[in-house]
Amino acid sequence: GITYQNKYAALFEKRNNTDDNDLANKYDKQAKEELRKAMKYFEKAAEINPDKKEYWDVLSRIYTTLDMQKKAKEALDKAGM
């Protein structure tokens, strides 16, 4: 999951550093695809070890970025925040 999260971050940075709107949209779409991949791994990790608050914290940020507000709130609650 961390590998996909890092790919997301690199693409997100490229998105923020271009003046070309079409290219920015392309990077944004690619970044979110990588984040969805990361999400699956973090969800599996949280399923295996639901008491590890770090997984839920990461998931809350992923869900927020992907505009999944209800899931973000649930993950924040499980993270104890």
C-alpha positions as CSV (number, residue, x, y, z in Angstrom):
1,G,0.0,0.0,0.0
2,I,2.8,2.4,0.8
3,T,4.3,1.9,-2.7
4,Y,1.0,3.0,-4.3
5,Q,0.7,5.8,-1.8
6,N,4.2,7.0,-2.9
7,K,3.3,6.8,-6.5
8,Y,0.2,8.9,-5.7
9,A,2.3,11.5,-4.0
10,A,4.7,11.7,-7.0
11,L,1.9,12.1,-9.5
12,F,0.1,14.7,-7.2
13,E,3.3,16.7,-7.1
14,K,3.6,16.6,-10.9
15,R,0.0,17.8,-11.0
16,N,0.7,20.7,-8.8
17,N,3.8,21.7,-10.7
18,T,2.3,22.0,-14.2
19,D,0.6,25.0,-15.8
20,D,-1.1,22.7,-18.4
21,N,-4.6,22.1,-17.2
22,D,-5.1,19.0,-19.4
23,L,-1.9,17.5,-18.1
24,A,-2.8,18.4,-14.5
25,N,-6.2,16.6,-15.0
26,K,-4.3,13.6,-16.4
27,Y,-1.9,13.5,-13.4
28,D,-4.8,13.9,-11.0
29,K,-6.7,11.0,-12.5
30,Q,-3.6,8.8,-12.4
31,A,-2.8,9.8,-8.8
32,K,-6.3,8.9,-7.7
33,E,-6.0,5.5,-9.4
34,E,-2.8,4.8,-7.4
35,L,-4.5,5.9,-4.2
36,R,-7.4,3.5,-4.9
37,K,-4.8,0.7,-5.2
38,A,-3.2,1.8,-1.9
39,M,-6.6,1.9,-0.3
40,K,-7.2,-1.8,-1.0
41,Y,-4.0,-2.8,0.8
42,F,-4.6,-0.6,3.8
43,E,-8.2,-1.9,4.1
44,K,-6.8,-5.4,4.1
45,A,-4.2,-4.5,6.7
46,A,-6.9,-2.9,8.9
47,E,-9.0,-6.0,8.5
48,I,-6.2,-8.2,9.6
49,N,-5.1,-5.9,12.5
50,P,-8.1,-3.7,13.3
51,D,-6.5,-2.3,16.5
52,K,-3.6,-0.7,14.6
53,K,-4.7,3.0,14.6
54,E,-2.1,4.0,12.0
55,Y,-4.0,2.0,9.3
56,W,-7.2,3.8,10.1
57,D,-5.5,7.2,10.1
58,V,-4.0,6.5,6.7
59,L,-7.4,5.2,5.4
60,S,-9.2,8.3,6.7
61,R,-6.8,10.5,4.7
62,I,-7.2,8.3,1.6
63,Y,-11.0,8.4,1.9
64,T,-11.0,12.1,2.3
65,T,-8.9,12.6,-0.8
66,L,-11.2,10.3,-2.7
67,D,-14.2,12.2,-1.4
68,M,-15.6,9.3,0.6
69,Q,-16.6,11.4,3.6
70,K,-18.7,8.8,5.4
71,K,-15.9,6.2,5.3
72,A,-13.4,8.9,6.3
73,K,-15.4,9.7,9.4
74,E,-15.7,6.0,10.3
75,A,-11.9,5.5,9.9
76,L,-11.2,8.6,12.0
77,D,-13.4,7.2,14.7
78,K,-11.5,3.8,14.6
79,A,-8.2,5.7,14.7
80,G,-9.4,7.4,17.9
81,M,-9.3,10.9,16.5
